[in-house]
Amino acid sequence: METAQLTRKSRVITNHQDLIKGEFTPEEAKEIISHLFSEKINFHGMKSFSNKVRFGEVDHASEARIVELKQSNSELNQFIKTARLKGKKLRITSTVSIKLV
């Protein structure tokens, strides 16, 4: 779904796409969430490694993001564990929004 938002000075174009939408067992939810977080952690790890090889410096923003992502993944895994213990399913929705800047 593509939307356009008007601002004072210019027109901002934003595109929204559903990435995840549905109900999942705790096992399915854990697999989906773990995979997404793993890919993002890997992306930032490679970015930081590349920066270190090319410029001799660690990408501090990527390293900080890795810490945040690991913490979020851990918190979500605890939430999923609670759902499993209660015999519940999980509804997951995730939308990707991209804006021209």
Summary of the structure (lengths in Angstrom):
residues: 101
radius of gyration: 17.9
end to end distance: 18.2
largest distance: 52.4
contacts: 238
relative contact order: 0.24
helix: 55%
strand: 29%
